[in-house]
Amino acid sequence: MRNSNADNLLLSTERVAALLSISRSNFYGLLSSGRIGPEPIYLGRRVLWKRVELESWIAADCPPRHQWLSIKKAEQILV
């Protein structure tokens, strides 16, 4: 039996794109240009994203990666 809370801690790229209401290809374009702030986690071949960090990034108005990393460091956001 799977724990639904644990399933939501890490999200696949497809689920992140759906959360942001954009297509997967648009997500990859934004990611490669540095517009997506949070960095992925690699587990084997899987690329996953922390839901809590995505929510914090969205609450901060989706700053580009370089700004997001500065914000995380300055505010010591633990994500």
MARSEVEX-274059 format. One record per residue: chain; x, y, z of N, C-alpha, C in turn. Coordinates in nm, 2 decimals, decimal comma, m for minus. Example, Ala and Ser with C-alpha at 12.3 -4.5 7.8 and 13.67 -1.06 7.14 Angstrom:
! residues 2
(rec "A" (1,32 m0,57 0,78) (1,23 m0,45 0,78) (1,32 m0,33 0,78))
(rec "A" (1,28 m0,22 0,71) (1,37 m0,11 0,71) (1,29 0,00 0,79))
//
This chain:
! residues 79
(rec "A" (0,08 m0,12 0,00) (0,00 0,00 0,00) (0,09 0,12 0,00))
(rec "A" (0,06 0,22 m0,09) (0,14 0,34 m0,10) (0,08 0,45 m0,01))
(rec "A" (0,17 0,53 0,05) (0,13 0,64 0,13) (0,12 0,76 0,04))
(rec "A" (0,00 0,82 0,03) (m0,03 0,93 m0,06) (0,05 1,05 m0,02))
(rec "A" (0,08 1,07 0,11) (0,16 1,19 0,15) (0,30 1,17 0,10))
(rec "A" (0,36 1,05 0,11) (0,49 1,03 0,06) (0,50 1,05 m0,09))
(rec "A" (0,40 1,01 m0,16) (0,40 1,02 m0,30) (0,41 1,17 m0,34))
(rec "A" (0,36 1,26 m0,26) (0,36 1,40 m0,29) (0,48 1,48 m0,25))
(rec "A" (0,58 1,41 m0,18) (0,70 1,48 m0,13) (0,79 1,51 m0,25))
(rec "A" (0,80 1,42 m0,34) (0,89 1,44 m0,46) (0,80 1,42 m0,58))
(rec "A" (0,81 1,51 m0,68) (0,73 1,51 m0,79) (0,81 1,49 m0,92))
(rec "A" (0,75 1,42 m1,01) (0,81 1,39 m1,14) (0,80 1,52 m1,22))
(rec "A" (0,88 1,53 m1,33) (0,88 1,65 m1,42) (0,74 1,67 m1,47))
(rec "A" (0,67 1,56 m1,51) (0,53 1,57 m1,56) (0,44 1,64 m1,46))
(rec "A" (0,45 1,59 m1,33) (0,36 1,65 m1,23) (0,40 1,79 m1,20))
(rec "A" (0,53 1,83 m1,21) (0,57 1,97 m1,18) (0,51 2,06 m1,29))
(rec "A" (0,52 2,01 m1,42) (0,47 2,09 m1,53) (0,32 2,11 m1,51))
(rec "A" (0,25 2,00 m1,47) (0,10 2,01 m1,45) (0,07 2,11 m1,33))
(rec "A" (0,15 2,10 m1,22) (0,13 2,19 m1,11) (0,15 2,34 m1,15))
(rec "A" (0,24 2,36 m1,25) (0,26 2,50 m1,30) (0,17 2,54 m1,41))
(rec "A" (0,09 2,44 m1,45) (m0,01 2,46 m1,56) (0,06 2,50 m1,69))
(rec "A" (0,17 2,43 m1,72) (0,24 2,45 m1,85) (0,27 2,31 m1,90))
(rec "A" (0,31 2,31 m2,03) (0,34 2,18 m2,09) (0,48 2,13 m2,05))
(rec "A" (0,50 2,00 m2,07) (0,64 1,95 m2,03) (0,75 2,01 m2,11))
(rec "A" (0,72 2,03 m2,24) (0,82 2,09 m2,33) (0,85 2,24 m2,29))
(rec "A" (0,75 2,31 m2,25) (0,76 2,45 m2,20) (0,85 2,45 m2,07))
(rec "A" (0,82 2,35 m1,98) (0,89 2,34 m1,86) (1,04 2,32 m1,89))
(rec "A" (1,07 2,23 m1,98) (1,21 2,20 m2,01) (1,28 2,32 m2,07))
(rec "A" (1,21 2,40 m2,15) (1,26 2,52 m2,20) (1,29 2,62 m2,09))
(rec "A" (1,20 2,64 m2,00) (1,22 2,73 m1,89) (1,34 2,68 m1,80))
(rec "A" (1,34 2,55 m1,78) (1,45 2,49 m1,70) (1,59 2,52 m1,76))
(rec "A" (1,60 2,50 m1,89) (1,73 2,52 m1,95) (1,77 2,66 m1,96))
(rec "A" (1,67 2,75 m1,96) (1,71 2,89 m1,96) (1,73 2,95 m1,82))
(rec "A" (1,71 2,87 m1,72) (1,74 2,92 m1,58) (1,62 2,99 m1,52))
(rec "A" (1,50 2,98 m1,58) (1,38 3,05 m1,53) (1,31 2,96 m1,42))
(rec "A" (1,35 2,84 m1,41) (1,29 2,75 m1,30) (1,39 2,75 m1,19))
(rec "A" (1,35 2,80 m1,07) (1,45 2,82 m0,96) (1,49 2,70 m0,89))
(rec "A" (1,40 2,61 m0,85) (1,44 2,49 m0,77) (1,52 2,40 m0,86))
(rec "A" (1,62 2,33 m0,80) (1,70 2,23 m0,88) (1,64 2,09 m0,85))
(rec "A" (1,66 2,00 m0,94) (1,60 1,87 m0,93) (1,69 1,78 m0,84))
(rec "A" (1,63 1,67 m0,80) (1,70 1,57 m0,72) (1,71 1,45 m0,82))
(rec "A" (1,82 1,38 m0,82) (1,84 1,27 m0,91) (1,84 1,14 m0,82))
(rec "A" (1,75 1,05 m0,85) (1,75 0,92 m0,78) (1,76 0,82 m0,89))
(rec "A" (1,88 0,76 m0,90) (1,90 0,67 m1,01) (1,88 0,75 m1,14))
(rec "A" (1,79 0,70 m1,23) (1,76 0,76 m1,35) (1,64 0,86 m1,34))
(rec "A" (1,58 0,87 m1,23) (1,46 0,95 m1,21) (1,51 1,09 m1,17))
(rec "A" (1,44 1,19 m1,23) (1,46 1,33 m1,20) (1,33 1,38 m1,12))
(rec "A" (1,35 1,42 m1,00) (1,24 1,46 m0,91) (1,26 1,59 m0,86))
(rec "A" (1,15 1,65 m0,81) (1,15 1,79 m0,76) (1,08 1,79 m0,62))
(rec "A" (1,14 1,86 m0,52) (1,08 1,87 m0,39) (0,95 1,96 m0,40))
(rec "A" (0,84 1,90 m0,36) (0,72 1,98 m0,36) (0,73 2,10 m0,27))
(rec "A" (0,78 2,09 m0,15) (0,79 2,20 m0,06) (0,88 2,32 m0,12))
(rec "A" (0,98 2,28 m0,19) (1,07 2,39 m0,25) (0,99 2,46 m0,36))
(rec "A" (0,92 2,38 m0,44) (0,84 2,44 m0,55) (0,73 2,53 m0,49))
(rec "A" (0,67 2,49 m0,38) (0,57 2,58 m0,32) (0,63 2,71 m0,27))
(rec "A" (0,75 2,70 m0,21) (0,82 2,82 m0,16) (0,86 2,91 m0,28))
(rec "A" (0,90 2,85 m0,39) (0,95 2,92 m0,50) (0,83 2,99 m0,57))
(rec "A" (0,71 2,93 m0,57) (0,59 2,99 m0,63) (0,55 3,10 m0,54))
(rec "A" (0,55 3,08 m0,41) (0,51 3,19 m0,31) (0,60 3,31 m0,32))
(rec "A" (0,73 3,29 m0,37) (0,82 3,40 m0,39) (0,81 3,46 m0,53))
(rec "A" (0,70 3,43 m0,60) (0,67 3,48 m0,74) (0,77 3,43 m0,84))
(rec "A" (0,81 3,30 m0,83) (0,88 3,23 m0,93) (1,01 3,30 m0,99))
(rec "A" (1,10 3,34 m0,90) (1,22 3,41 m0,95) (1,31 3,31 m1,03))
(rec "A" (1,39 3,37 m1,12) (1,48 3,28 m1,19) (1,58 3,21 m1,09))
(rec "A" (1,65 3,11 m1,14) (1,73 3,03 m1,06) (1,84 3,11 m0,98))
(rec "A" (1,91 3,20 m1,04) (2,01 3,27 m0,97) (1,96 3,35 m0,85))
(rec "A" (1,84 3,41 m0,87) (1,78 3,49 m0,77) (1,72 3,39 m0,66))
(rec "A" (1,66 3,28 m0,70) (1,61 3,18 m0,61) (1,72 3,13 m0,51))
(rec "A" (1,83 3,09 m0,57) (1,94 3,04 m0,49) (1,99 3,15 m0,39))
(rec "A" (1,99 3,27 m0,43) (2,03 3,38 m0,34) (1,93 3,40 m0,23))
(rec "A" (1,80 3,39 m0,26) (1,69 3,40 m0,16) (1,70 3,29 m0,06))
(rec "A" (1,72 3,17 m0,11) (1,73 3,05 m0,02) (1,85 3,07 0,07))
(rec "A" (1,96 3,12 0,02) (2,08 3,13 0,11) (2,06 3,24 0,21))
(rec "A" (2,00 3,36 0,16) (1,98 3,47 0,25) (1,88 3,44 0,36))
(rec "A" (1,77 3,37 0,32) (1,67 3,35 0,42) (1,68 3,21 0,49))
(rec "A" (1,79 3,14 0,45) (1,82 3,01 0,50) (1,69 2,92 0,49))
(rec "A" (1,63 2,92 0,38) (1,51 2,84 0,35) (1,56 2,69 0,35))
(rec "A" (1,50 2,61 0,44) (1,53 2,47 0,45) (1,44 2,39 0,36))
(rec "A" (1,48 2,37 0,24) (1,40 2,29 0,15) (1,48 2,17 0,10))
//
